[in-house]
């Protein structure tokens, strides 16, 4: 790597959050500190990174200079919950799990016949009322199987039965759907653009659909799965939407509602985040790319954020180094997917609590980065 003879080399850093420990920007700054110990004049550019799931709002808001907003909405079990979303100019960044996530229900509340995405629509309506017109929405981790009907109801769509009565919330009620009235939807909604972070390809219905694949995780019995699948079939038929496109079944069918009613574009979560942060433009003059996450294993190659970074970097022939809190034997697979070398950052035997401590994690990440870049300096001619 002859570029390392140049003290002014540029290092582009994009670290996914290390759950329970460092956020994306915190991790990136820790890496930058380690690089500068070896190359004091290096240009270290820290880019926020996430995969569209938990941590996406925090990463984009902190990395792009936005702010967080809190709003009380209807949770999946129809109880009030406080949801947090981010605002960056006229762009709102949301995780559906903040309003309808599986962690918001417990015990008997885990009943996908009745859980609702109504709170997701309330979050969107709140942001529209504050001037947002672009939306980035991560839709992982849902507790719902209502096809996004609740979200639509909160946005002004009326879901009616054969007698013209509005349906109650929840996936089971969709079996009685006869018509959808959008005449009361606010005009501002038509001005909005939705980019949806979605990393599953399941259709809405059938053996690979939302109900069959994800319903049991949300508390559905085999009988409930059959009922919900049939109800989503009615929803698709009445709406005239395509329930077979990849991702229609994401988040209990929320992907279907976004695409059919809100013209949403479904994309890989990490690709969407990299696009929003202008990552490829930053790559062009980078000499080294550094990425990482809390754990590198055989699952990392299945669409996780560090692999998205590596794939983008390799389009420009860049070297990629990864750091992780821990690694498994299966982590070797990442070497076949664009990560040239990876390194665990734990430097001694410690308890999990000690390893996750923010100060310890930042120090470990900085110290490990320093030693790796010392090796790179030695290897330069």
Residue frames relative to the residue before (quaternion, step in Angstrom):
aa qw qx qy qz dx dy dz
X 1.0000 0.0000 0.0000 0.0000 0.00 0.00 0.00
X 0.1501 -0.8430 0.5089 0.0884 3.61 0.37 1.17
X 0.5343 0.6369 -0.4124 0.3726 3.60 1.12 -0.45
X 0.6285 0.5695 -0.3443 0.4027 3.59 1.09 -0.58
X 0.4954 0.6038 -0.4509 0.4321 3.57 1.25 0.10
X 0.6575 0.5129 -0.2881 0.4708 3.55 1.24 -0.48
X 0.3671 -0.7602 0.4944 0.2070 3.58 -0.47 1.19
X 0.6918 0.4652 -0.2801 0.4759 3.59 1.19 -0.46
X 0.2462 0.7888 -0.5310 0.1877 3.56 1.11 0.50
X 0.3525 -0.7176 0.5601 0.2169 3.55 -1.23 0.53
X 0.1173 -0.7697 0.6264 0.0382 3.54 -0.90 1.04
X 0.1695 -0.7759 0.6027 0.0769 3.57 -0.68 1.12
X 0.1102 -0.8286 0.5487 -0.0130 3.55 -0.59 1.22
X 0.1005 0.7746 -0.6161 0.1018 3.58 -0.78 1.06
X 0.0233 0.8171 -0.5676 0.0980 3.55 -0.12 1.37
X 0.3777 -0.6902 0.5611 0.2573 3.57 -0.90 0.86
X 0.6094 -0.5570 0.3970 0.4010 3.59 -1.12 0.51
X 0.3146 -0.7100 0.5979 0.1988 3.53 -1.13 0.71
X 0.4148 -0.7785 0.4061 0.2386 3.52 -0.02 1.39
X 0.8254 0.1846 -0.1681 0.5063 3.54 -0.88 1.00
X 0.7374 0.3571 -0.2040 0.5358 3.54 1.27 0.02
X 0.8418 -0.0828 0.0979 0.5244 3.59 -0.35 -1.23
X 0.4096 -0.6699 0.5600 0.2645 3.53 -1.12 0.70
X 0.7264 -0.4464 0.2948 0.4316 3.56 -1.28 0.22
X 0.7109 0.4369 -0.2671 0.4821 3.60 0.79 -0.97
X 0.6114 0.5440 -0.3501 0.4557 3.61 1.02 -0.73
X 0.6631 0.5010 -0.2992 0.4687 3.55 0.92 -0.90
X 0.6542 0.5227 -0.3076 0.4518 3.55 0.97 -0.86
X 0.6648 0.4935 -0.3071 0.4692 3.57 0.96 -0.81
X 0.6145 0.5400 -0.3481 0.4578 3.59 1.08 -0.66
X 0.6327 0.5106 -0.3205 0.4860 3.58 1.04 -0.77
X 0.6501 0.5295 -0.3212 0.4402 3.58 0.89 -0.93
X 0.6305 0.5347 -0.3347 0.4523 3.58 1.02 -0.78
X 0.6582 0.5073 -0.3066 0.4641 3.59 1.01 -0.78
X 0.6264 0.5324 -0.3337 0.4613 3.58 1.02 -0.80
X 0.7038 0.4897 -0.2751 0.4349 3.59 0.85 -0.97
X 0.5411 0.5895 -0.4174 0.4307 3.59 1.18 -0.28
X 0.7324 0.3962 -0.2127 0.5112 3.55 1.11 -0.70
X 0.7805 0.1289 -0.0423 0.6103 3.57 1.01 -0.89
X 0.2258 -0.8377 0.4800 0.1298 3.61 0.27 1.23
X 0.7425 0.4041 -0.2281 0.4830 3.59 1.07 -0.65
X 0.3783 0.7379 -0.4849 0.2779 3.58 1.25 0.15
X 0.3568 -0.6899 0.5838 0.2364 3.55 -1.17 0.66
X 0.0547 -0.8079 0.5865 -0.0183 3.58 -0.43 1.23
X 0.0648 -0.8014 0.5946 -0.0052 3.55 -0.57 1.17
X 0.1881 -0.7959 0.5714 0.0683 3.56 -0.62 1.20
X 0.1097 -0.7986 0.5917 0.0042 3.53 -0.74 1.16
X 0.4549 -0.6780 0.4868 0.3106 3.65 -0.83 0.83
X 0.0640 -0.8030 0.5925 0.0053 3.55 -1.08 0.75
X 0.1731 0.7390 -0.6391 0.1242 3.53 -1.12 0.81
X 0.4170 -0.7211 0.4967 0.2436 3.57 -1.25 0.28
X 0.6730 -0.4960 0.2938 0.4634 3.56 1.24 0.35
X 0.6539 0.4896 -0.3104 0.4862 3.58 1.27 -0.21
X 0.8248 -0.1490 0.1366 0.5281 3.54 -1.13 -0.70
X 0.7617 0.3435 -0.2729 0.4768 3.55 -0.89 0.97
X 0.5040 0.6747 -0.4221 0.3356 3.59 1.22 -0.26
X 0.6503 0.5104 -0.3207 0.4624 3.58 0.89 -0.90
X 0.6721 0.5024 -0.3014 0.4528 3.58 0.81 -1.00
X 0.6750 0.5120 -0.3042 0.4357 3.58 0.86 -0.96
X 0.7213 0.4432 -0.2646 0.4617 3.59 0.76 -0.99
X 0.6520 0.5121 -0.3266 0.4538 3.58 0.95 -0.78
X 0.7074 0.4448 -0.2740 0.4761 3.59 0.84 -0.91
X 0.7116 0.4733 -0.2675 0.4451 3.57 1.01 -0.76
X 0.7767 0.3279 -0.1666 0.5114 3.59 1.12 -0.61
X 0.5738 -0.6579 0.3582 0.3311 3.55 1.22 0.42
X 0.3969 0.7172 -0.4856 0.3037 3.58 0.97 0.78
X 0.3656 -0.6978 0.5552 0.2669 3.54 -1.26 -0.42
X 0.4395 -0.6839 0.5215 0.2591 3.53 -1.26 0.49
X 0.1113 -0.7676 0.6268 0.0745 3.53 -1.16 0.68
X 0.2236 -0.7667 0.5920 0.1078 3.53 -1.11 0.75
X 0.0407 0.7918 -0.6065 0.0597 3.53 -0.96 0.89
X 0.3782 -0.7061 0.5499 0.2366 3.57 -1.03 0.79
X 0.0119 0.8078 -0.5852 0.0699 3.56 -0.69 1.14
X 0.6006 -0.5331 0.4464 0.3948 3.54 -1.36 0.03
X 0.3355 -0.7606 0.5233 0.1872 3.57 -0.64 1.10
X 0.7289 -0.4455 0.2840 0.4354 3.58 -1.25 0.15
X 0.7178 0.3938 -0.2384 0.5224 3.59 1.15 -0.62
X 0.5639 -0.6559 0.3379 0.3711 3.55 1.34 0.48
X 0.5218 0.5705 -0.4376 0.4591 3.56 1.20 0.57
X 0.5724 -0.5989 0.4161 0.3750 3.61 -1.08 0.60
X 0.0083 0.7638 -0.6454 0.0072 3.55 -1.09 0.79
X 0.3951 -0.6852 0.5504 0.2674 3.56 -1.19 0.51
X 0.1121 -0.8012 0.5874 0.0223 3.55 -0.62 1.18
X 0.2177 -0.7641 0.5978 0.1067 3.53 -1.12 0.76
X 0.0596 0.7706 -0.6338 0.0290 3.57 -0.99 0.83
X 0.4344 -0.7136 0.4961 0.2364 3.54 -1.25 0.36
X 0.1665 -0.7620 0.6185 0.0954 3.53 -1.25 0.55
X 0.0018 0.7621 -0.6463 0.0391 3.54 -0.86 1.06
X 0.7890 -0.1290 0.0411 0.5992 3.58 -0.03 1.26
X 0.7688 -0.2769 0.2378 0.5251 3.58 -0.68 -1.11
X 0.5562 0.5780 -0.3922 0.4503 3.55 1.29 0.39
X 0.1726 -0.7613 0.6180 0.0935 3.57 -0.94 0.93
X 0.1658 -0.7735 0.6079 0.0683 3.56 -0.97 0.93
X 0.0255 0.8339 -0.5436 0.0914 3.56 -0.60 1.18
X 0.1860 -0.7047 0.6641 0.1666 3.48 -1.36 0.40
X 0.4512 -0.7103 0.4575 0.2873 3.58 -0.59 1.07
X 0.5859 0.6068 -0.3610 0.3978 3.57 1.14 -0.64
X 0.5620 0.6033 -0.3930 0.4072 3.59 1.18 -0.41
X 0.7734 0.3086 -0.1599 0.5301 3.58 1.15 -0.59
X 0.8185 0.1406 -0.0449 0.5552 3.61 1.13 -0.55
X 0.3329 0.7921 -0.4564 0.2310 3.55 1.14 0.62
X 0.6436 -0.5528 0.3845 0.3638 3.53 -1.26 0.54
X 0.6374 0.5379 -0.3365 0.4372 3.60 1.10 -0.57
X 0.6252 0.5552 -0.3339 0.4352 3.59 1.25 -0.21
X 0.7199 0.3513 -0.2450 0.5461 3.60 1.28 0.01
X 0.0135 -0.7931 0.6089 0.0013 3.55 -1.18 0.55
X 0.8218 0.2461 -0.1702 0.4848 3.55 -1.26 0.39
X 0.8432 -0.1218 0.1169 0.5104 3.54 -0.93 -0.95
X 0.5322 0.6264 -0.4111 0.3941 3.60 1.22 -0.27
X 0.6071 0.5436 -0.3575 0.4561 3.58 1.20 -0.44
X 0.3581 0.7050 -0.5174 0.3271 3.52 0.31 1.29
X 0.2412 -0.8315 0.4816 0.1361 3.61 -0.04 1.23
X 0.4742 0.6328 -0.4635 0.3998 3.59 1.25 0.04
X 0.8127 0.2887 -0.0956 0.4970 3.56 1.08 -0.78
X 0.5384 0.6204 -0.4297 0.3748 3.62 1.10 -0.40
X 0.2000 -0.8228 0.5314 0.0258 3.54 -1.07 0.82
X 0.3740 -0.6997 0.5645 0.2277 3.54 -1.28 0.54
X 0.2446 0.8076 -0.5069 0.1761 3.59 1.23 0.35
X 0.6563 0.5363 -0.3137 0.4282 3.60 0.95 -0.84
X 0.5842 0.5619 -0.3740 0.4506 3.59 1.14 -0.56
X 0.6591 0.4973 -0.2978 0.4792 3.56 0.98 -0.85
X 0.6324 0.5255 -0.3345 0.4604 3.58 1.05 -0.71
X 0.6144 0.5327 -0.3424 0.4707 3.59 1.06 -0.72
X 0.6646 0.5032 -0.2984 0.4648 3.55 0.91 -0.96
X 0.6577 0.5138 -0.3096 0.4557 3.59 0.92 -0.89
X 0.6235 0.5357 -0.3359 0.4598 3.58 1.02 -0.78
X 0.6793 0.4881 -0.2907 0.4646 3.58 0.92 -0.93
X 0.6210 0.5291 -0.3420 0.4663 3.60 1.01 -0.77
X 0.6613 0.5204 -0.3003 0.4492 3.55 0.95 -0.88
X 0.6992 0.4283 -0.2541 0.5130 3.58 1.21 -0.49
X 0.6952 -0.5309 0.2588 0.4098 3.57 1.24 0.29
X 0.4761 0.6712 -0.4530 0.3429 3.61 1.21 -0.03
X 0.0538 -0.7993 0.5981 0.0211 3.55 -1.08 0.80
X 0.6932 0.3308 -0.2658 0.5825 3.59 1.28 -0.05
X 0.0863 -0.8097 0.5804 0.0067 3.53 -0.95 0.92
X 0.0987 -0.7236 0.6798 0.0674 3.51 -1.11 0.85
X 0.0084 0.8364 -0.5428 0.0759 3.56 -0.47 1.20
X 0.2132 -0.7458 0.6200 0.1181 3.56 -0.79 1.05
X 0.1413 -0.8438 0.5152 0.0516 3.60 -0.71 0.99
X 0.4006 0.7111 -0.4919 0.3032 3.60 1.04 0.64
X 0.7979 0.3800 -0.2361 0.4039 3.55 -1.33 0.31
X 0.3302 0.7883 -0.4741 0.2116 3.60 1.09 0.55
X 0.3454 -0.7024 0.5841 0.2150 3.52 -1.35 0.46
X 0.6544 0.5847 -0.2500 0.4092 3.55 1.33 -0.11
X 0.1042 -0.7648 0.6323 0.0658 3.53 -1.35 0.37
X 0.4089 0.7468 -0.4329 0.2960 3.55 1.06 0.79
X 0.5386 -0.6612 0.3953 0.3412 3.59 1.21 0.35
X 0.5933 -0.5601 0.3656 0.4479 3.58 1.26 0.19
X 0.3556 0.7635 -0.4792 0.2469 3.58 1.27 0.16
X 0.6341 0.5384 -0.3350 0.4425 3.57 0.98 -0.79
X 0.6218 0.5346 -0.3326 0.4657 3.57 0.98 -0.84
X 0.6732 0.5001 -0.2960 0.4573 3.57 0.90 -0.91
X 0.6279 0.5357 -0.3339 0.4552 3.58 1.02 -0.79
X 0.6647 0.4994 -0.3040 0.4650 3.58 0.99 -0.81
X 0.6941 0.4620 -0.2650 0.4842 3.59 1.18 -0.53
X 0.6935 -0.5212 0.2642 0.4214 3.58 1.25 0.22
X 0.5001 0.6233 -0.4496 0.3991 3.60 1.21 0.00
X 0.2218 -0.7623 0.5919 0.1391 3.58 -1.02 0.79
X 0.1763 -0.7707 0.6085 0.0687 3.55 -0.72 1.14
X 0.0862 -0.8571 0.5067 -0.0358 3.55 -0.37 1.28
X 0.3833 -0.6877 0.5599 0.2580 3.55 -1.19 0.61
X 0.7650 -0.3939 0.2483 0.4450 3.58 -1.28 -0.03
X 0.6933 0.4493 -0.2671 0.4961 3.58 1.22 -0.47
X 0.5744 -0.6205 0.3688 0.3861 3.58 1.27 0.16
X 0.5113 0.6338 -0.4286 0.3914 3.58 1.22 0.26
X 0.5120 -0.6486 0.4671 0.3147 3.57 -1.08 0.74
X 0.4540 -0.6880 0.5004 0.2647 3.54 -1.00 0.86
X 0.4840 -0.6098 0.5231 0.3469 3.57 -1.16 0.50
X 0.6121 -0.5626 0.4078 0.3774 3.58 -1.27 0.24
X 0.6120 0.5547 -0.4234 0.3722 3.53 -1.24 0.54
X 0.6257 -0.6011 0.3705 0.3317 3.53 -1.17 0.67
X 0.6220 0.5733 -0.3560 0.3971 3.59 0.98 -0.76
X 0.6366 0.5693 -0.3284 0.4034 3.58 1.00 -0.81
X 0.5687 0.6313 -0.3808 0.3647 3.60 1.14 -0.51
X 0.5286 0.6301 -0.4132 0.3909 3.59 1.20 -0.31
X 0.7115 0.4263 -0.2424 0.5033 3.58 1.24 -0.48
X 0.4046 0.7389 -0.4626 0.2762 3.58 1.25 0.11
X 0.0695 -0.8080 0.5849 0.0150 3.57 -0.92 0.97
X 0.8103 0.0064 0.0266 0.5854 3.60 1.12 -0.58
X 0.1940 -0.7514 0.6183 0.1243 3.55 -1.24 0.50
X 0.1445 -0.8037 0.5766 0.0262 3.55 -0.67 1.19
X 0.0973 -0.8250 0.5563 0.0228 3.57 -0.56 1.16
X 0.3674 0.7788 -0.4545 0.2280 3.59 1.24 0.22
X 0.7125 0.4384 -0.2557 0.4847 3.59 1.19 -0.48
X 0.4308 0.6973 -0.4714 0.3254 3.58 1.24 0.13
X 0.5088 -0.6615 0.4481 0.3207 3.63 -0.82 0.92
X 0.5647 -0.6295 0.4204 0.3288 3.58 -0.99 0.84
X 0.5897 0.6079 -0.3646 0.3870 3.59 1.08 -0.69
X 0.5763 0.6073 -0.3848 0.3886 3.58 1.10 -0.59
X 0.6396 0.5386 -0.3295 0.4386 3.60 1.06 -0.69
X 0.6369 0.5274 -0.3222 0.4609 3.59 1.24 -0.37
X 0.6177 0.6066 -0.3221 0.3831 3.57 1.26 -0.36
X 0.2220 -0.7395 0.6245 0.1172 3.52 -1.21 0.72
X 0.1224 -0.8084 0.5750 0.0304 3.56 -0.82 1.04
X 0.0662 -0.7521 0.6555 0.0195 3.54 -0.87 1.06
X 0.1420 -0.8392 0.5249 0.0012 3.53 -0.50 1.26
X 0.3081 -0.7479 0.5643 0.1653 3.55 -0.73 1.12
X 0.1540 0.7950 -0.5562 0.1868 3.54 -0.39 1.28
X 0.0820 -0.8348 0.5444 0.0027 3.58 -0.61 1.12
X 0.6100 0.4843 -0.3908 0.4906 3.59 1.16 0.50
X 0.3150 -0.7729 0.5283 0.1556 3.57 -1.15 0.59
X 0.3488 0.7739 -0.4754 0.2309 3.59 1.23 0.24
X 0.4329 -0.6640 0.5345 0.2932 3.58 -1.08 0.69
X 0.6878 -0.4849 0.3349 0.4239 3.57 -1.25 0.09
X 0.8309 0.1357 -0.0098 0.5396 3.58 0.82 -1.02
X 0.6390 0.5546 -0.3909 0.3624 3.54 -1.35 0.12
X 0.7655 -0.4033 0.2537 0.4325 3.55 -1.34 -0.02
X 0.7277 0.3470 -0.2301 0.5450 3.59 1.23 -0.37
X 0.4680 0.7247 -0.4014 0.3077 3.55 1.30 0.19
X 0.7846 -0.3678 0.2494 0.4323 3.50 -1.40 0.05
X 0.7130 0.4725 -0.2678 0.4434 3.57 0.80 -1.02
X 0.7088 0.4795 -0.2724 0.4398 3.58 0.81 -1.01
X 0.7439 0.4215 -0.2306 0.4646 3.58 0.88 -0.92
X 0.8255 0.2557 -0.1046 0.4922 3.57 0.80 -0.99
X 0.4909 0.6945 -0.4159 0.3219 3.58 1.21 -0.38
X 0.6642 0.5133 -0.3315 0.4306 3.64 0.83 -0.85
X 0.6196 0.5441 -0.3492 0.4451 3.60 1.08 -0.61
X 0.7184 0.4345 -0.2236 0.4951 3.54 1.23 -0.55
X 0.6900 -0.5052 0.2627 0.4468 3.55 1.29 0.28
X 0.4842 0.6893 -0.4293 0.3256 3.60 1.21 0.12
X 0.3347 -0.6959 0.6019 0.2036 3.54 -1.04 0.88
X 0.6883 -0.4541 0.3304 0.4592 3.64 -1.19 0.18
X 0.6413 0.5163 -0.3266 0.4642 3.59 1.03 -0.76
X 0.6579 0.5050 -0.3053 0.4678 3.57 0.99 -0.80
X 0.5988 0.5595 -0.3538 0.4508 3.57 1.05 -0.74
X 0.6685 0.4947 -0.3022 0.4659 3.58 0.88 -0.93
X 0.6595 0.5139 -0.3080 0.4539 3.59 0.95 -0.87
X 0.6866 0.4854 -0.2792 0.4637 3.56 0.92 -0.93
X 0.6337 0.5316 -0.3369 0.4498 3.58 0.98 -0.79
X 0.6557 0.5014 -0.3068 0.4739 3.57 0.98 -0.85
X 0.6476 0.5262 -0.3171 0.4508 3.58 0.99 -0.83
X 0.6550 0.4927 -0.3143 0.4791 3.59 0.98 -0.79
X 0.5957 0.5582 -0.3547 0.4557 3.58 1.15 -0.60
X 0.6320 0.5107 -0.3211 0.4864 3.57 1.04 -0.78
X 0.6345 0.5447 -0.3196 0.4455 3.58 0.96 -0.92
X 0.6696 0.4949 -0.2958 0.4682 3.58 0.91 -0.92
X 0.6672 0.5171 -0.3038 0.4418 3.56 0.93 -0.89
X 0.6890 0.4760 -0.2844 0.4667 3.58 0.89 -0.93
X 0.6975 0.4770 -0.2774 0.4571 3.58 0.97 -0.83
X 0.3668 -0.7432 0.4818 0.2845 3.57 1.16 -0.55
X 0.4729 0.6868 -0.4308 0.3450 3.56 1.25 0.28
X 0.5074 -0.6283 0.5011 0.3108 3.54 -1.34 0.31
X 0.1938 -0.8212 0.5304 0.0813 3.55 -0.38 1.23
X 0.6305 0.5726 -0.3221 0.4134 3.58 1.27 -0.06
X 0.5024 0.6523 -0.4546 0.3398 3.61 1.15 -0.14
X 0.5985 -0.5928 0.3926 0.3691 3.61 -1.04 0.72
X 0.7836 0.2935 -0.2390 0.4927 3.56 -0.77 1.07
X 0.4348 0.7012 -0.4675 0.3173 3.60 1.23 -0.09
X 0.7257 0.4434 -0.2397 0.4684 3.57 1.06 -0.75
X 0.4122 0.7223 -0.4719 0.2929 3.59 1.22 0.04
X 0.8507 0.0819 -0.0883 0.5117 3.55 -1.11 0.82
X 0.6974 -0.4948 0.2745 0.4398 3.55 0.86 0.98
X 0.7325 -0.4102 0.2235 0.4952 3.56 1.16 0.63
X 0.3988 0.7193 -0.4839 0.2990 3.58 1.23 0.11
X 0.5850 0.5768 -0.3674 0.4359 3.57 1.10 -0.64
X 0.6226 0.5437 -0.3256 0.4591 3.57 1.06 -0.78
X 0.6812 0.4929 -0.2982 0.4517 3.59 0.85 -0.92
X 0.6433 0.5227 -0.3354 0.4477 3.58 0.93 -0.82
X 0.7189 0.4519 -0.2656 0.4566 3.58 0.81 -0.96
X 0.7181 0.4786 -0.2571 0.4349 3.58 0.90 -0.94
X 0.8107 0.2988 -0.1301 0.4864 3.56 0.86 -0.96
X 0.7845 0.3114 -0.1511 0.5144 3.59 1.10 -0.66
X 0.4352 -0.7231 0.4332 0.3163 3.58 1.32 0.22
X 0.2450 0.8124 -0.4954 0.1859 3.55 1.11 0.65
X 0.2991 -0.7263 0.5941 0.1737 3.54 -1.17 0.71
X 0.2194 -0.7869 0.5678 0.1014 3.57 -0.65 1.15
X 0.0562 0.8015 -0.5885 0.0904 3.56 -0.77 1.09
X 0.6456 -0.4672 0.4237 0.4306 3.54 -1.32 0.27
X 0.5560 -0.6550 0.4022 0.3164 3.56 -0.88 0.95
X 0.7099 0.4427 -0.2796 0.4710 3.57 0.77 -0.97
X 0.6158 0.5360 -0.3554 0.4550 3.61 1.02 -0.67
X 0.6475 0.5214 -0.3147 0.4581 3.56 0.99 -0.82
X 0.6635 0.4951 -0.3044 0.4712 3.59 0.94 -0.89
X 0.6579 0.5019 -0.3161 0.4641 3.59 0.90 -0.85
X 0.6264 0.5328 -0.3270 0.4656 3.57 1.08 -0.73
X 0.6851 0.4979 -0.2854 0.4486 3.57 0.88 -0.96
X 0.7247 0.4245 -0.2449 0.4844 3.60 1.06 -0.65
X 0.4394 -0.7124 0.4491 0.3128 3.59 1.25 0.01
X 0.1539 0.8548 -0.4863 0.0954 3.54 1.15 0.68
X 0.6727 0.5111 -0.3242 0.4256 3.60 0.85 -0.86
X 0.6194 0.5271 -0.3514 0.4638 3.59 1.03 -0.66
X 0.6577 0.5032 -0.3079 0.4684 3.57 1.01 -0.79
X 0.6109 0.5954 -0.3351 0.4000 3.55 1.17 -0.64
X 0.5858 0.6682 -0.3716 0.2688 3.52 0.95 -0.93
X 0.8007 0.2378 -0.1394 0.5319 3.61 0.92 -0.79
X 0.4029 0.7045 -0.4853 0.3255 3.59 1.21 0.43
X 0.3506 -0.7285 0.5515 0.2053 3.56 -1.15 0.67
X 0.7847 0.0506 0.0032 0.6179 3.56 1.06 -0.80
X 0.1899 -0.7644 0.6058 0.1124 3.57 -1.07 0.75
X 0.1020 -0.7873 0.6071 0.0350 3.56 -0.92 0.96
X 0.0272 0.7899 -0.6108 0.0470 3.55 -0.89 0.97
X 0.1227 0.8105 -0.5693 0.0621 3.59 -1.25 -0.21
X 0.0961 -0.7593 0.6393 0.0743 3.52 -1.41 0.05
X 0.7352 -0.4431 0.2795 0.4301 3.56 -1.26 0.08
X 0.8045 0.0339 0.0200 0.5926 3.57 1.02 -0.78
X 0.1604 -0.7614 0.6224 0.0845 3.54 -0.88 1.00
X 0.1798 0.7735 -0.5886 0.1515 3.57 -0.74 1.06
X 0.7620 -0.3684 0.2485 0.4711 3.57 -1.25 -0.21
X 0.6181 0.5534 -0.3487 0.4360 3.61 1.20 -0.40
X 0.5087 0.6792 -0.4145 0.3288 3.58 1.19 -0.45
X 0.6793 0.5100 -0.2996 0.4344 3.58 0.98 -0.82
X 0.6301 0.5486 -0.3339 0.4365 3.61 1.24 -0.23
X 0.8148 -0.3169 0.1330 0.4670 3.53 0.62 1.18
X 0.4159 0.7075 -0.4866 0.2996 3.61 1.18 0.21
X 0.7113 -0.5172 0.2891 0.3782 3.53 -1.23 0.58
X 0.6641 0.5071 -0.3498 0.4236 3.69 0.77 -0.80
X 0.6446 0.5082 -0.3313 0.4652 3.59 1.06 -0.66
X 0.5992 0.5449 -0.3574 0.4651 3.57 1.09 -0.62
X 0.6317 0.5180 -0.3148 0.4833 3.56 1.04 -0.81
X 0.6750 0.5097 -0.2935 0.4455 3.58 0.86 -1.00
X 0.6531 0.5121 -0.3213 0.4560 3.59 0.91 -0.85
X 0.6508 0.5006 -0.3156 0.4757 3.58 0.98 -0.82
X 0.6600 0.5245 -0.3093 0.4401 3.59 0.94 -0.89
X 0.6757 0.5148 -0.3033 0.4317 3.58 0.93 -0.85
X 0.5460 0.5975 -0.4079 0.4224 3.59 1.19 -0.36
X 0.7467 0.3364 -0.1836 0.5436 3.55 1.24 -0.51
X 0.5403 -0.6758 0.3726 0.3354 3.55 1.26 0.35
X 0.3957 0.7428 -0.4595 0.2839 3.60 1.12 0.55
X 0.4615 -0.6420 0.5381 0.2919 3.55 -1.23 0.59
X 0.1448 -0.8099 0.5673 0.0350 3.56 -0.93 0.92
X 0.0875 -0.7665 0.6361 0.0128 3.55 -0.91 1.06
X 0.1184 -0.7991 0.5865 0.0584 3.59 -1.02 0.77
X 0.1519 -0.7534 0.6330 0.0929 3.54 -1.18 0.72
X 0.0189 -0.8039 0.5939 -0.0248 3.55 -1.12 0.68
X 0.5871 -0.5708 0.4375 0.3716 3.54 -1.19 0.54
X 0.7742 -0.0920 0.0630 0.6230 3.55 1.07 -0.77
X 0.1871 -0.7652 0.6048 0.1174 3.53 -1.27 0.42
X 0.2642 -0.7348 0.5978 0.1813 3.56 -1.25 0.44
X 0.6962 -0.4409 0.3393 0.4537 3.56 -1.28 0.12
X 0.6535 0.5431 -0.3084 0.4276 3.56 1.07 -0.76
X 0.5010 0.6725 -0.4190 0.3480 3.57 1.25 -0.27
X 0.5093 0.6621 -0.4205 0.3543 3.59 1.19 -0.41
X 0.5487 0.6317 -0.3956 0.3787 3.58 1.16 -0.51
X 0.6044 0.5842 -0.3739 0.3919 3.59 1.06 -0.61
X 0.5776 0.5934 -0.3785 0.4136 3.60 1.17 -0.46
X 0.6692 0.4686 -0.2908 0.4980 3.57 1.23 -0.43
X 0.7185 0.4115 -0.2332 0.5099 3.57 1.31 -0.06
X 0.7932 -0.3926 0.1621 0.4365 3.56 0.99 0.80
X 0.6216 0.4969 -0.3646 0.4835 3.61 1.20 -0.18
X 0.3390 -0.7923 0.4741 0.1805 3.57 -0.41 1.24
X 0.7876 -0.0904 0.0708 0.6054 3.59 1.06 -0.70
X 0.0941 -0.7948 0.5971 0.0539 3.57 -1.09 0.69
X 0.1481 -0.8033 0.5764 0.0236 3.55 -1.16 0.68
X 0.3480 -0.6946 0.5804 0.2441 3.61 -0.94 0.83
X 0.3761 -0.7691 0.4767 0.1997 3.59 -0.99 0.72
X 0.5120 0.6359 -0.4431 0.3703 3.63 1.18 -0.22
X 0.2024 -0.8331 0.5118 0.0546 3.55 -0.76 1.08
X 0.7805 0.0872 -0.0868 0.6130 3.58 1.29 0.01
X 0.6052 -0.5351 0.4287 0.4045 3.56 -1.29 0.17
X 0.1066 0.7926 -0.5871 0.1254 3.58 -0.62 1.16
X 0.5781 -0.5451 0.4564 0.4005 3.54 -1.28 0.17
X 0.6482 -0.5041 0.3865 0.4198 3.57 -1.26 0.34
X 0.6328 0.5445 -0.3288 0.4416 3.57 0.98 -0.83
X 0.6659 0.4915 -0.2968 0.4763 3.56 0.99 -0.84
X 0.6484 0.5272 -0.3201 0.4462 3.58 1.00 -0.82
X 0.7201 0.4530 -0.2441 0.4654 3.59 1.02 -0.80
X 0.4520 0.6839 -0.4579 0.3440 3.58 1.24 -0.26
X 0.5261 -0.6855 0.3982 0.3077 3.58 -0.70 1.07
X 0.6737 0.4926 -0.3107 0.4550 3.58 0.88 -0.88
X 0.6547 0.5041 -0.3163 0.4660 3.58 0.96 -0.86
X 0.6692 0.5096 -0.3079 0.4446 3.58 0.90 -0.94
X 0.6542 0.5057 -0.3164 0.4649 3.58 0.96 -0.85
X 0.6516 0.5080 -0.3157 0.4667 3.59 0.94 -0.85
X 0.6594 0.5096 -0.3118 0.4564 3.59 0.91 -0.90
X 0.6640 0.5058 -0.3037 0.4594 3.55 0.98 -0.86
X 0.6608 0.4986 -0.3054 0.4706 3.59 0.96 -0.85
X 0.6749 0.5028 -0.3008 0.4485 3.58 0.87 -0.94
X 0.6644 0.4943 -0.3077 0.4686 3.58 0.94 -0.85
X 0.6252 0.5344 -0.3344 0.4601 3.57 0.98 -0.82
X 0.6290 0.5463 -0.3400 0.4362 3.58 0.93 -0.87
X 0.7034 0.4749 -0.2813 0.4478 3.58 0.79 -0.99
X 0.6309 0.5244 -0.3348 0.4635 3.59 1.04 -0.75
X 0.7046 0.4511 -0.2773 0.4724 3.58 0.89 -0.85
X 0.5509 0.5575 -0.4019 0.4735 3.59 1.20 -0.32
X 0.6386 0.5126 -0.3234 0.4742 3.58 1.02 -0.79
X 0.6512 0.5123 -0.3253 0.4557 3.57 0.96 -0.82
X 0.6326 0.5206 -0.3372 0.4637 3.59 1.04 -0.73
X 0.6399 0.5283 -0.3212 0.4564 3.59 1.01 -0.80
X 0.6933 0.4974 -0.2774 0.4416 3.58 1.05 -0.79
X 0.5601 0.6079 -0.3965 0.3995 3.57 1.22 -0.30
X 0.5080 -0.6646 0.4508 0.3115 3.61 -0.95 0.77
